[in-house]
Amino acid sequence: MSFGAGRYAREMRLGERPAPARAGEAALEAKAQRLLGLWKARDAHFRRAVMGDSAMGAMLSLFLAEIRSVPLSEAALSLVTMLDAESGRCTIETLIHAGLASVTGDTPERRTVGLTPLGSARMRSYITDHPDL
């Protein structure tokens, strides 16, 4: 397989990595590699079907809200995670069904979403397993 064009094109050997185009791209490549590793590490802490990107965003938001002692309503969580109301509701229901989040309050206007002890422990474990962030 050849990359490039013109007289500077050459064959890449199997297993050979292309050199970064600029020195600054090495740091970007390292970050992307760490993010890919984190994405793969989700399975160690969460079932993959439960922890899609929207659910991970919700879990991180809920974890930060727990640490800061800030109550989040369902609408506020949807807003913070940039989900529309229906997608936010589905994400919250998925997390509740998995036992990672719970909703408190009787009236819809006063309901808050929070992590269960299991959800909090899983997020704490997931985050502390990756000190390089």
N, CA, C and O atoms as CSV, one atom per row, in Angstrom:
chain,resi,resn,atom,element,x,y,z
A,1,MET,N,N,0.847,-1.157,0.000
A,1,MET,CA,C,0.000,0.000,0.000
A,1,MET,C,C,0.896,1.224,0.000
A,1,MET,O,O,1.869,1.280,0.752
A,2,SER,N,N,0.583,2.193,-0.826
A,2,SER,CA,C,1.411,3.398,-0.864
A,2,SER,C,C,0.620,4.590,-0.362
A,2,SER,O,O,-0.591,4.680,-0.559
A,3,PHE,N,N,1.313,5.489,0.280
A,3,PHE,CA,C,0.730,6.701,0.812
A,3,PHE,C,C,1.437,7.885,0.175
A,3,PHE,O,O,2.604,7.786,-0.206
A,4,GLY,N,N,0.747,8.985,0.061
A,4,GLY,CA,C,1.374,10.165,-0.514
A,4,GLY,C,C,1.169,10.216,-2.016
A,4,GLY,O,O,0.437,9.410,-2.591
A,5,ALA,N,N,1.819,11.162,-2.628
A,5,ALA,CA,C,1.692,11.316,-4.072
A,5,ALA,C,C,3.010,11.815,-4.631
A,5,ALA,O,O,3.860,12.338,-3.911
A,6,GLY,N,N,3.152,11.642,-5.904
A,6,GLY,CA,C,4.338,12.149,-6.584
A,6,GLY,C,C,5.567,11.301,-6.328
A,6,GLY,O,O,5.468,10.122,-5.985
A,7,ARG,N,N,6.708,11.908,-6.496
A,7,ARG,CA,C,7.963,11.165,-6.415
A,7,ARG,C,C,8.342,10.774,-4.995
A,7,ARG,O,O,9.268,9.986,-4.807
A,8,TYR,N,N,7.639,11.312,-3.975
A,8,TYR,CA,C,7.973,10.991,-2.590
A,8,TYR,C,C,7.157,9.819,-2.047
A,8,TYR,O,O,7.368,9.397,-0.909
A,9,ALA,N,N,6.236,9.293,-2.839
A,9,ALA,CA,C,5.430,8.161,-2.386
A,9,ALA,C,C,6.314,6.927,-2.273
A,9,ALA,O,O,7.230,6.725,-3.070
A,10,ARG,N,N,6.024,6.106,-1.268
A,10,ARG,CA,C,6.771,4.857,-1.116
A,10,ARG,C,C,5.845,3.809,-0.510
A,10,ARG,O,O,4.787,4.137,0.026
A,11,GLU,N,N,6.240,2.591,-0.597
A,11,GLU,CA,C,5.467,1.488,-0.033
A,11,GLU,C,C,5.647,1.452,1.482
A,11,GLU,O,O,6.757,1.625,1.986
A,12,MET,N,N,4.542,1.226,2.209
A,12,MET,CA,C,4.642,1.007,3.655
A,12,MET,C,C,4.750,-0.487,3.894
A,12,MET,O,O,4.036,-1.279,3.280
A,13,ARG,N,N,5.630,-0.857,4.774
A,13,ARG,CA,C,5.784,-2.266,5.112
A,13,ARG,C,C,4.754,-2.656,6.160
A,13,ARG,O,O,4.310,-1.821,6.948
A,14,LEU,N,N,4.379,-3.916,6.165
A,14,LEU,CA,C,3.415,-4.411,7.130
A,14,LEU,C,C,3.940,-4.172,8.545
A,14,LEU,O,O,5.082,-4.521,8.841
A,15,GLY,N,N,3.132,-3.589,9.415
A,15,GLY,CA,C,3.527,-3.326,10.795
A,15,GLY,C,C,4.255,-2.016,10.992
A,15,GLY,O,O,4.514,-1.622,12.129
A,16,GLU,N,N,4.593,-1.328,9.909
A,16,GLU,CA,C,5.289,-0.047,10.018
A,16,GLU,C,C,4.279,1.044,10.336
A,16,GLU,O,O,3.200,1.094,9.746
A,17,ARG,N,N,4.634,1.916,11.271
A,17,ARG,CA,C,3.763,3.042,11.638
A,17,ARG,C,C,4.234,4.284,10.904
A,17,ARG,O,O,5.432,4.565,10.847
A,18,PRO,N,N,3.290,5.026,10.344
A,18,PRO,CA,C,3.708,6.269,9.705
A,18,PRO,C,C,4.164,7.281,10.760
A,18,PRO,O,O,3.575,7.361,11.838
A,19,ALA,N,N,5.187,8.032,10.459
A,19,ALA,CA,C,5.687,9.052,11.382
A,19,ALA,C,C,4.697,10.205,11.419
A,19,ALA,O,O,4.113,10.548,10.391
A,20,PRO,N,N,4.497,10.812,12.595
A,20,PRO,CA,C,3.608,11.969,12.664
A,20,PRO,C,C,4.095,13.075,11.729
A,20,PRO,O,O,5.298,13.296,11.595
A,21,ALA,N,N,3.164,13.763,11.089
A,21,ALA,CA,C,3.530,14.806,10.138
A,21,ALA,C,C,4.271,15.951,10.831
A,21,ALA,O,O,5.201,16.526,10.266
A,22,ARG,N,N,3.859,16.278,12.048
A,22,ARG,CA,C,4.499,17.345,12.809
A,22,ARG,C,C,4.739,16.853,14.227
A,22,ARG,O,O,4.103,15.904,14.685
A,23,ALA,N,N,5.655,17.503,14.907
A,23,ALA,CA,C,5.966,17.102,16.275
A,23,ALA,C,C,4.759,17.264,17.189
A,23,ALA,O,O,4.584,16.461,18.106
A,24,GLY,N,N,3.926,18.269,16.971
A,24,GLY,CA,C,2.747,18.501,17.792
A,24,GLY,C,C,1.714,17.391,17.673
A,24,GLY,O,O,0.903,17.194,18.578
A,25,GLU,N,N,1.739,16.679,16.580
A,25,GLU,CA,C,0.771,15.610,16.393
A,25,GLU,C,C,1.089,14.380,17.237
A,25,GLU,O,O,0.214,13.539,17.444
A,26,ALA,N,N,2.297,14.259,17.719
A,26,ALA,CA,C,2.651,13.124,18.575
A,26,ALA,C,C,1.857,13.185,19.874
A,26,ALA,O,O,1.373,12.159,20.352
A,27,ALA,N,N,1.719,14.382,20.451
A,27,ALA,CA,C,0.939,14.532,21.681
A,27,ALA,C,C,-0.539,14.256,21.409
A,27,ALA,O,O,-1.221,13.632,22.223
A,28,LEU,N,N,-1.025,14.723,20.267
A,28,LEU,CA,C,-2.418,14.482,19.891
A,28,LEU,C,C,-2.662,12.991,19.683
A,28,LEU,O,O,-3.699,12.466,20.087
A,29,GLU,N,N,-1.719,12.322,19.061
A,29,GLU,CA,C,-1.835,10.882,18.856
A,29,GLU,C,C,-1.845,10.147,20.194
A,29,GLU,O,O,-2.614,9.202,20.372
A,30,ALA,N,N,-1.003,10.569,21.135
A,30,ALA,CA,C,-0.947,9.933,22.456
A,30,ALA,C,C,-2.270,10.104,23.197
A,30,ALA,O,O,-2.752,9.164,23.829
A,31,LYS,N,N,-2.864,11.306,23.122
A,31,LYS,CA,C,-4.160,11.534,23.766
A,31,LYS,C,C,-5.244,10.665,23.135
A,31,LYS,O,O,-6.058,10.064,23.836
A,32,ALA,N,N,-5.243,10.607,21.813
A,32,ALA,CA,C,-6.243,9.785,21.127
A,32,ALA,C,C,-6.076,8.317,21.508
A,32,ALA,O,O,-7.065,7.598,21.656
A,33,GLN,N,N,-4.845,7.874,21.664
A,33,GLN,CA,C,-4.597,6.494,22.059
A,33,GLN,C,C,-5.096,6.239,23.474
A,33,GLN,O,O,-5.663,5.180,23.743
A,34,ARG,N,N,-4.894,7.203,24.397
A,34,ARG,CA,C,-5.399,7.061,25.770
A,34,ARG,C,C,-6.926,7.026,25.787
A,34,ARG,O,O,-7.521,6.226,26.510
A,35,LEU,N,N,-7.560,7.890,24.995
A,35,LEU,CA,C,-9.018,7.891,24.935
A,35,LEU,C,C,-9.549,6.573,24.380
A,35,LEU,O,O,-10.559,6.055,24.857
A,36,LEU,N,N,-8.876,6.037,23.381
A,36,LEU,CA,C,-9.281,4.739,22.848
A,36,LEU,C,C,-9.126,3.662,23.908
A,36,LEU,O,O,-9.978,2.781,24.029
A,37,GLY,N,N,-8.057,3.722,24.670
A,37,GLY,CA,C,-7.855,2.761,25.756
A,37,GLY,C,C,-8.934,2.875,26.818
A,37,GLY,O,O,-9.410,1.866,27.339
A,38,LEU,N,N,-9.325,4.119,27.142
A,38,LEU,CA,C,-10.406,4.318,28.118
A,38,LEU,C,C,-11.720,3.772,27.585
A,38,LEU,O,O,-12.492,3.156,28.320
A,39,TRP,N,N,-11.962,4.000,26.324
A,39,TRP,CA,C,-13.182,3.487,25.714
A,39,TRP,C,C,-13.218,1.962,25.822
A,39,TRP,O,O,-14.259,1.381,26.130
A,40,LYS,N,N,-12.105,1.333,25.573
A,40,LYS,CA,C,-12.028,-0.131,25.670
A,40,LYS,C,C,-12.127,-0.607,27.120
A,40,LYS,O,O,-12.604,-1.711,27.377
A,41,ALA,N,N,-11.677,0.222,28.068
A,41,ALA,CA,C,-11.673,-0.173,29.481
A,41,ALA,C,C,-13.044,-0.108,30.127
A,41,ALA,O,O,-13.208,-0.565,31.258
A,42,ARG,N,N,-14.025,0.441,29.446
A,42,ARG,CA,C,-15.364,0.509,30.028
A,42,ARG,C,C,-15.875,-0.864,30.447
A,42,ARG,O,O,-16.547,-0.997,31.470
A,43,ASP,N,N,-15.557,-1.878,29.659
A,43,ASP,CA,C,-16.043,-3.225,29.956
A,43,ASP,C,C,-15.598,-3.736,31.312
A,43,ASP,O,O,-16.284,-4.558,31.920
A,44,ALA,N,N,-14.473,-3.267,31.788
A,44,ALA,CA,C,-13.987,-3.723,33.098
A,44,ALA,C,C,-14.879,-3.213,34.229
A,44,ALA,O,O,-14.899,-3.797,35.312
A,45,HIS,N,N,-15.615,-2.131,33.984
A,45,HIS,CA,C,-16.426,-1.512,35.028
A,45,HIS,C,C,-17.920,-1.514,34.719
A,45,HIS,O,O,-18.741,-1.524,35.637
A,46,PHE,N,N,-18.275,-1.505,33.452
A,46,PHE,CA,C,-19.675,-1.401,33.049
A,46,PHE,C,C,-19.958,-2.362,31.904
A,46,PHE,O,O,-19.082,-2.660,31.092
A,47,ARG,N,N,-21.192,-2.840,31.852
A,47,ARG,CA,C,-21.595,-3.637,30.694
A,47,ARG,C,C,-21.663,-2.707,29.488
A,47,ARG,O,O,-22.211,-1.609,29.585
A,48,ARG,N,N,-21.129,-3.118,28.386
A,48,ARG,CA,C,-21.028,-2.261,27.207
A,48,ARG,C,C,-22.392,-1.792,26.714
A,48,ARG,O,O,-22.525,-0.631,26.330
A,49,ALA,N,N,-23.406,-2.647,26.711
A,49,ALA,CA,C,-24.712,-2.253,26.199
A,49,ALA,C,C,-25.301,-1.100,26.999
A,49,ALA,O,O,-26.060,-0.293,26.461
A,50,VAL,N,N,-24.962,-1.018,28.265
A,50,VAL,CA,C,-25.487,0.046,29.116
A,50,VAL,C,C,-24.710,1.336,28.906
A,50,VAL,O,O,-25.308,2.411,28.891
A,51,MET,N,N,-23.416,1.259,28.747
A,51,MET,CA,C,-22.581,2.452,28.770
A,51,MET,C,C,-22.208,2.975,27.387
A,51,MET,O,O,-21.034,3.005,27.017
A,52,GLY,N,N,-23.226,3.389,26.629
A,52,GLY,CA,C,-22.965,4.097,25.388
A,52,GLY,C,C,-22.422,5.476,25.710
A,52,GLY,O,O,-22.298,5.829,26.883
A,53,ASP,N,N,-22.100,6.253,24.707
A,53,ASP,CA,C,-21.516,7.571,24.945
A,53,ASP,C,C,-22.456,8.500,25.701
A,53,ASP,O,O,-22.008,9.254,26.565
A,54,SER,N,N,-23.756,8.460,25.392
A,54,SER,CA,C,-24.684,9.332,26.114
A,54,SER,C,C,-24.780,8.914,27.581
A,54,SER,O,O,-24.863,9.766,28.466
A,55,ALA,N,N,-24.769,7.623,27.836
A,55,ALA,CA,C,-24.826,7.138,29.219
A,55,ALA,C,C,-23.548,7.485,29.974
A,55,ALA,O,O,-23.604,7.837,31.152
A,56,MET,N,N,-22.405,7.390,29.315
A,56,MET,CA,C,-21.146,7.741,29.972
A,56,MET,C,C,-21.125,9.225,30.302
A,56,MET,O,O,-20.666,9.609,31.378
A,57,GLY,N,N,-21.610,10.059,29.405
A,57,GLY,CA,C,-21.702,11.488,29.684
A,57,GLY,C,C,-22.611,11.765,30.869
A,57,GLY,O,O,-22.303,12.602,31.718
A,58,ALA,N,N,-23.733,11.056,30.923
A,58,ALA,CA,C,-24.666,11.222,32.046
A,58,ALA,C,C,-24.025,10.753,33.347
A,58,ALA,O,O,-24.156,11.420,34.374
A,59,MET,N,N,-23.340,9.623,33.319
A,59,MET,CA,C,-22.701,9.103,34.524
A,59,MET,C,C,-21.612,10.059,35.023
A,59,MET,O,O,-21.512,10.308,36.224
A,60,LEU,N,N,-20.805,10.589,34.118
A,60,LEU,CA,C,-19.770,11.539,34.532
A,60,LEU,C,C,-20.401,12.800,35.117
A,60,LEU,O,O,-19.916,13.331,36.116
A,61,SER,N,N,-21.479,13.281,34.498
A,61,SER,CA,C,-22.173,14.464,35.018
A,61,SER,C,C,-22.773,14.194,36.389
A,61,SER,O,O,-22.687,15.036,37.283
A,62,LEU,N,N,-23.381,13.026,36.559
A,62,LEU,CA,C,-23.966,12.667,37.852
A,62,LEU,C,C,-22.887,12.510,38.917
A,62,LEU,O,O,-23.090,12.887,40.071
A,63,PHE,N,N,-21.743,11.956,38.533
A,63,PHE,CA,C,-20.651,11.787,39.481
A,63,PHE,C,C,-20.119,13.146,39.939
A,63,PHE,O,O,-19.883,13.352,41.130
A,64,LEU,N,N,-19.930,14.071,38.996
A,64,LEU,CA,C,-19.470,15.411,39.359
A,64,LEU,C,C,-20.503,16.125,40.223
A,64,LEU,O,O,-20.143,16.825,41.169
A,65,ALA,N,N,-21.782,15.952,39.905
A,65,ALA,CA,C,-22.836,16.569,40.722
A,65,ALA,C,C,-22.824,15.994,42.133
A,65,ALA,O,O,-23.042,16.718,43.104
A,66,GLU,N,N,-22.571,14.693,42.246
A,66,GLU,CA,C,-22.499,14.062,43.568
A,66,GLU,C,C,-21.338,14.616,44.378
A,66,GLU,O,O,-21.493,14.924,45.560
A,67,ILE,N,N,-20.192,14.743,43.755
A,67,ILE,CA,C,-19.011,15.268,44.445
A,67,ILE,C,C,-19.241,16.709,44.896
A,67,ILE,O,O,-18.821,17.101,45.986
A,68,ARG,N,N,-19.904,17.487,44.057
A,68,ARG,CA,C,-20.147,18.904,44.355
A,68,ARG,C,C,-21.413,19.130,45.178
A,68,ARG,O,O,-21.720,20.263,45.547
A,69,SER,N,N,-22.140,18.066,45.464
A,69,SER,CA,C,-23.412,18.135,46.204
A,69,SER,C,C,-24.423,19.054,45.514
A,69,SER,O,O,-25.085,19.873,46.152
A,70,VAL,N,N,-24.519,18.894,44.213
A,70,VAL,CA,C,-25.450,19.683,43.407
A,70,VAL,C,C,-26.536,18.743,42.894
A,70,VAL,O,O,-26.236,17.797,42.167
A,71,PRO,N,N,-27.804,18.992,43.266
A,71,PRO,CA,C,-28.872,18.133,42.756
A,71,PRO,C,C,-29.131,18.415,41.273
A,71,PRO,O,O,-29.115,19.570,40.847
A,72,LEU,N,N,-29.367,17.375,40.500
A,72,LEU,CA,C,-29.661,17.519,39.077
A,72,LEU,C,C,-31.052,16.985,38.791
A,72,LEU,O,O,-31.381,15.858,39.162
A,73,SER,N,N,-31.863,17.789,38.137
A,73,SER,CA,C,-33.159,17.297,37.682
A,73,SER,C,C,-32.944,16.531,36.376
A,73,SER,O,O,-31.873,16.601,35.773
A,74,GLU,N,N,-33.961,15.809,35.955
A,74,GLU,CA,C,-33.857,15.081,34.689
A,74,GLU,C,C,-33.608,16.052,33.541
A,74,GLU,O,O,-32.799,15.774,32.656
A,75,ALA,N,N,-34.298,17.187,33.552
A,75,ALA,CA,C,-34.126,18.180,32.488
A,75,ALA,C,C,-32.723,18.780,32.513
A,75,ALA,O,O,-32.114,18.972,31.461
A,76,ALA,N,N,-32.212,19.074,33.695
A,76,ALA,CA,C,-30.864,19.645,33.804
A,76,ALA,C,C,-29.812,18.646,33.331
A,76,ALA,O,O,-28.844,19.028,32.674
A,77,LEU,N,N,-29.996,17.375,33.662
A,77,LEU,CA,C,-29.047,16.348,33.210
A,77,LEU,C,C,-29.068,16.240,31.688
A,77,LEU,O,O,-28.016,16.113,31.061
A,78,SER,N,N,-30.246,16.287,31.099
A,78,SER,CA,C,-30.344,16.247,29.633
A,78,SER,C,C,-29.648,17.450,29.016
A,78,SER,O,O,-28.960,17.323,28.003
A,79,LEU,N,N,-29.826,18.614,29.625
A,79,LEU,CA,C,-29.200,19.830,29.122
A,79,LEU,C,C,-27.680,19.754,29.232
A,79,LEU,O,O,-26.969,20.106,28.291
A,80,VAL,N,N,-27.182,19.297,30.377
A,80,VAL,CA,C,-25.739,19.202,30.601
A,80,VAL,C,C,-25.089,18.218,29.636
A,80,VAL,O,O,-23.977,18.452,29.161
A,81,THR,N,N,-25.776,17.125,29.347
A,81,THR,CA,C,-25.210,16.106,28.454
A,81,THR,C,C,-25.574,16.338,26.996
A,81,THR,O,O,-25.277,15.507,26.138
A,82,MET,N,N,-26.219,17.472,26.715
A,82,MET,CA,C,-26.595,17.870,25.354
A,82,MET,C,C,-27.479,16.835,24.657
A,82,MET,O,O,-27.280,16.522,23.483
A,83,LEU,N,N,-28.453,16.312,25.393
A,83,LEU,CA,C,-29.414,15.375,24.835
A,83,LEU,C,C,-30.778,16.038,24.772
A,83,LEU,O,O,-31.108,16.863,25.624
A,84,ASP,N,N,-31.573,15.685,23.772
A,84,ASP,CA,C,-32.937,16.194,23.764
A,84,ASP,C,C,-33.710,15.482,24.869
A,84,ASP,O,O,-33.227,14.499,25.432
A,85,ALA,N,N,-34.899,15.970,25.177
A,85,ALA,CA,C,-35.661,15.462,26.322
A,85,ALA,C,C,-35.917,13.958,26.220
A,85,ALA,O,O,-35.772,13.240,27.210
A,86,GLU,N,N,-36.293,13.478,25.047
A,86,GLU,CA,C,-36.604,12.056,24.881
A,86,GLU,C,C,-35.351,11.187,25.029
A,86,GLU,O,O,-35.391,10.157,25.701
A,87,SER,N,N,-34.248,11.592,24.409
A,87,SER,CA,C,-32.998,10.830,24.537
A,87,SER,C,C,-32.499,10.840,25.979
A,87,SER,O,O,-32.002,9.830,26.476
A,88,GLY,N,N,-32.633,11.977,26.642
A,88,GLY,CA,C,-32.237,12.065,28.046
A,88,GLY,C,C,-33.052,11.138,28.915
A,88,GLY,O,O,-32.514,10.450,29.782
A,89,ARG,N,N,-34.365,11.121,28.680
A,89,ARG,CA,C,-35.240,10.239,29.459
A,89,ARG,C,C,-34.883,8.770,29.227
A,89,ARG,O,O,-34.851,7.981,30.171
A,90,CYS,N,N,-34.615,8.406,27.973
A,90,CYS,CA,C,-34.231,7.014,27.665
A,90,CYS,C,C,-32.901,6.641,28.318
A,90,CYS,O,O,-32.746,5.532,28.830
A,91,THR,N,N,-31.945,7.566,28.300
A,91,THR,CA,C,-30.641,7.318,28.929
A,91,THR,C,C,-30.802,7.117,30.426
A,91,THR,O,O,-30.208,6.203,30.998
A,92,ILE,N,N,-31.601,7.966,31.064
A,92,ILE,CA,C,-31.833,7.849,32.507
A,92,ILE,C,C,-32.520,6.528,32.828
A,92,ILE,O,O,-32.152,5.856,33.791
A,93,GLU,N,N,-33.518,6.149,32.027
A,93,GLU,CA,C,-34.201,4.876,32.250
A,93,GLU,C,C,-33.252,3.695,32.111
A,93,GLU,O,O,-33.337,2.730,32.871
A,94,THR,N,N,-32.348,3.771,31.138
A,94,THR,CA,C,-31.357,2.704,30.952
A,94,THR,C,C,-30.458,2.586,32.175
A,94,THR,O,O,-30.177,1.480,32.637
A,95,LEU,N,N,-30.005,3.722,32.702
A,95,LEU,CA,C,-29.138,3.712,33.883
A,95,LEU,C,C,-29.879,3.220,35.122
A,95,LEU,O,O,-29.304,2.525,35.959
A,96,ILE,N,N,-31.155,3.582,35.237
A,96,ILE,CA,C,-31.959,3.103,36.363
A,96,ILE,C,C,-32.132,1.596,36.273
A,96,ILE,O,O,-31.982,0.884,37.266
A,97,HIS,N,N,-32.452,1.112,35.069
A,97,HIS,CA,C,-32.639,-0.327,34.868
A,97,HIS,C,C,-31.357,-1.104,35.178
A,97,HIS,O,O,-31.421,-2.235,35.659
A,98,ALA,N,N,-30.199,-0.505,34.905
A,98,ALA,CA,C,-28.912,-1.156,35.183
A,98,ALA,C,C,-28.522,-1.058,36.647
A,98,ALA,O,O,-27.538,-1.670,37.063
A,99,GLY,N,N,-29.283,-0.291,37.448
A,99,GLY,CA,C,-28.967,-0.142,38.858
A,99,GLY,C,C,-27.875,0.867,39.141
A,99,GLY,O,O,-27.302,0.866,40.230
A,100,LEU,N,N,-27.575,1.736,38.175
A,100,LEU,CA,C,-26.491,2.704,38.331
A,100,LEU,C,C,-26.979,4.083,38.755
A,100,LEU,O,O,-26.208,4.874,39.298
A,101,ALA,N,N,-28.261,4.376,38.510
A,101,ALA,CA,C,-28.825,5.679,38.862
A,101,ALA,C,C,-30.213,5.484,39.439
A,101,ALA,O,O,-30.839,4.440,39.258
A,102,SER,N,N,-30.682,6.510,40.140
A,102,SER,CA,C,-32.037,6.474,40.687
A,102,SER,C,C,-32.632,7.871,40.606
A,102,SER,O,O,-31.918,8.871,40.521
A,103,VAL,N,N,-33.959,7.911,40.634
A,103,VAL,CA,C,-34.676,9.179,40.605
A,103,VAL,C,C,-35.401,9.314,41.930
A,103,VAL,O,O,-36.047,8.374,42.392
A,104,THR,N,N,-35.293,10.484,42.540
A,104,THR,CA,C,-35.966,10.731,43.813
A,104,THR,C,C,-36.964,11.855,43.642
A,104,THR,O,O,-36.814,12.684,42.744
A,105,GLY,N,N,-37.975,11.898,44.482
A,105,GLY,CA,C,-38.979,12.950,44.439
A,105,GLY,C,C,-40.284,12.444,43.861
A,105,GLY,O,O,-40.292,11.595,42.969
A,106,ASP,N,N,-41.379,12.965,44.369
A,106,ASP,CA,C,-42.695,12.511,43.944
A,106,ASP,C,C,-43.230,13.274,42.742
A,106,ASP,O,O,-43.819,12.676,41.841
A,107,THR,N,N,-43.034,14.570,42.719
A,107,THR,CA,C,-43.596,15.360,41.631
A,107,THR,C,C,-42.564,15.520,40.515
A,107,THR,O,O,-41.373,15.659,40.795
A,108,PRO,N,N,-43.002,15.502,39.261
A,108,PRO,CA,C,-42.049,15.607,38.146
A,108,PRO,C,C,-41.180,16.860,38.194
A,108,PRO,O,O,-40.031,16.828,37.755
A,109,GLU,N,N,-41.717,17.972,38.724
A,109,GLU,CA,C,-40.936,19.215,38.764
A,109,GLU,C,C,-39.802,19.156,39.780
A,109,GLU,O,O,-38.818,19.885,39.658
A,110,ARG,N,N,-39.936,18.299,40.773
A,110,ARG,CA,C,-38.939,18.257,41.851
A,110,ARG,C,C,-38.082,16.990,41.836
A,110,ARG,O,O,-37.288,16.776,42.752
A,111,ARG,N,N,-38.226,16.168,40.833
A,111,ARG,CA,C,-37.431,14.939,40.772
A,111,ARG,C,C,-35.978,15.256,40.508
A,111,ARG,O,O,-35.646,16.122,39.698
A,112,THR,N,N,-35.127,14.545,41.198
A,112,THR,CA,C,-33.693,14.670,40.946
A,112,THR,C,C,-33.148,13.293,40.584
A,112,THR,O,O,-33.679,12.263,40.998
A,113,VAL,N,N,-32.100,13.306,39.819
A,113,VAL,CA,C,-31.424,12.080,39.388
A,113,VAL,C,C,-30.101,12.011,40.125
A,113,VAL,O,O,-29.406,13.019,40.255
A,114,GLY,N,N,-29.753,10.846,40.600
A,114,GLY,CA,C,-28.481,10.668,41.282
A,114,GLY,C,C,-27.944,9.265,41.069
A,114,GLY,O,O,-28.654,8.381,40.591
A,115,LEU,N,N,-26.719,9.075,41.418
A,115,LEU,CA,C,-26.102,7.757,41.313
A,115,LEU,C,C,-26.520,6.885,42.488
A,115,LEU,O,O,-26.686,7.372,43.607
A,116,THR,N,N,-26.686,5.618,42.231
A,116,THR,CA,C,-26.875,4.665,43.312
A,116,THR,C,C,-25.504,4.404,43.926
A,116,THR,O,O,-24.492,4.793,43.343
A,117,PRO,N,N,-25.444,3.753,45.094
A,117,PRO,CA,C,-24.124,3.407,45.640
A,117,PRO,C,C,-23.289,2.576,44.654
A,117,PRO,O,O,-22.074,2.754,44.568
A,118,LEU,N,N,-23.939,1.671,43.912
A,118,LEU,CA,C,-23.220,0.881,42.907
A,118,LEU,C,C,-22.690,1.775,41.796
A,118,LEU,O,O,-21.534,1.644,41.394
A,119,GLY,N,N,-23.523,2.684,41.295
A,119,GLY,CA,C,-23.096,3.594,40.234
A,119,GLY,C,C,-21.957,4.486,40.678
A,119,GLY,O,O,-21.009,4.710,39.925
A,120,SER,N,N,-22.044,4.997,41.896
A,120,SER,CA,C,-20.991,5.848,42.429
A,120,SER,C,C,-19.682,5.071,42.581
A,120,SER,O,O,-18.612,5.570,42.232
A,121,ALA,N,N,-19.773,3.867,43.094
A,121,ALA,CA,C,-18.566,3.039,43.271
A,121,ALA,C,C,-17.932,2.690,41.933
A,121,ALA,O,O,-16.708,2.709,41.798
A,122,ARG,N,N,-18.763,2.369,40.942
A,122,ARG,CA,C,-18.228,2.039,39.614
A,122,ARG,C,C,-17.537,3.248,38.983
A,122,ARG,O,O,-16.462,3.103,38.401
A,123,MET,N,N,-18.131,4.428,39.090
A,123,MET,CA,C,-17.514,5.625,38.516
A,123,MET,C,C,-16.217,5.967,39.245
A,123,MET,O,O,-15.222,6.318,38.611
A,124,ARG,N,N,-16.223,5.866,40.563
A,124,ARG,CA,C,-15.010,6.142,41.337
A,124,ARG,C,C,-13.895,5.182,40.925
A,124,ARG,O,O,-12.748,5.595,40.751
A,125,SER,N,N,-14.227,3.919,40.771
A,125,SER,CA,C,-13.245,2.918,40.363
A,125,SER,C,C,-12.742,3.185,38.951
A,125,SER,O,O,-11.541,3.116,38.689
A,126,TYR,N,N,-13.659,3.487,38.048
A,126,TYR,CA,C,-13.295,3.752,36.643
A,126,TYR,C,C,-12.353,4.935,36.545
A,126,TYR,O,O,-11.357,4.883,35.823
A,127,ILE,N,N,-12.661,6.002,37.267
A,127,ILE,CA,C,-11.847,7.210,37.185
A,127,ILE,C,C,-10.498,7.019,37.867
A,127,ILE,O,O,-9.481,7.469,37.339
A,128,THR,N,N,-10.461,6.373,39.011
A,128,THR,CA,C,-9.181,6.203,39.704
A,128,THR,C,C,-8.276,5.179,39.029
A,128,THR,O,O,-7.072,5.165,39.284
A,129,ASP,N,N,-8.821,4.335,38.184
A,129,ASP,CA,C,-7.994,3.390,37.439
A,129,ASP,C,C,-7.161,4.075,36.356
A,129,ASP,O,O,-6.275,3.450,35.773
A,130,HIS,N,N,-7.431,5.341,36.083
A,130,HIS,CA,C,-6.760,6.041,35.001
A,130,HIS,C,C,-6.143,7.342,35.504
A,130,HIS,O,O,-6.681,8.421,35.255
A,131,PRO,N,N,-5.018,7.246,36.209
A,131,PRO,CA,C,-4.395,8.437,36.798
A,131,PRO,C,C,-3.753,9.361,35.764
A,131,PRO,O,O,-3.382,10.485,36.103
A,132,ASP,N,N,-3.613,8.923,34.521
A,132,ASP,CA,C,-2.926,9.733,33.525
A,132,ASP,C,C,-3.804,10.809,32.899
A,132,ASP,O,O,-3.355,11.532,32.010
A,133,LEU,N,N,-5.034,10.922,33.346
A,133,LEU,CA,C,-5.913,11.946,32.781
A,133,LEU,C,C,-5.662,13.298,33.390
A,133,LEU,O,O,-6.320,14.272,33.023
